Amino acid sequence: MCIFCKIINNEIPSNIVLENDDFLAFHDINPKAPIHILAIPKKHVESFNDVSPQTMEKMTSFIQDIAKEMNIQDSGYRVITNIGENGGQEVMHLHFHILGGAKLAWTHLSDSNPKDFL
């Protein structure tokens, strides 16, 4: 069982922000911004490659509700999902990072030189 499934099953504590029948949102334990929330489906889905359009439709509203709950809907926020090893996915359970609370830089790719891939 993956770590996020254990959080869903209350086997591991989390700082919950929002929850409904289908999704759970909680504070990331290693935040990259003043506000860093993870949103996950309660049903195990390995990655974005495996998610149904119906689940994504519901997830969209859930993420918008998180932004309202955290009061970042007007100031702005970033939504990120990593897919697979090369995309940086560390936990093989679909999750979205919702980051906000400050003007966010776009520096996390600065260590990648595009010429290295040509």
ZILIN-V107853 format. One record per run of one state. SS is the DSSP state (H for helix, E for strand, - for the rest). FROM is the first residue (numbers start at 1). LEN is the number of residues. If there is no record, write none. Layout:
BEGIN
ss:SS from:FROM len:LEN
ss:SS from:FROM len:LEN
END
This chain:
BEGIN
ss:- from:1 len:2
ss:H from:3 len:6
ss:- from:9 len:7
ss:E from:16 len:4
ss:- from:20 len:3
ss:E from:23 len:5
ss:- from:28 len:7
ss:E from:35 len:7
ss:- from:42 len:6
ss:H from:48 len:3
ss:- from:51 len:2
ss:H from:53 len:17
ss:- from:70 len:7
ss:E from:77 len:4
ss:- from:81 len:14
ss:E from:95 len:6
ss:- from:101 len:13
ss:H from:114 len:4
ss:- from:118 len:1
END
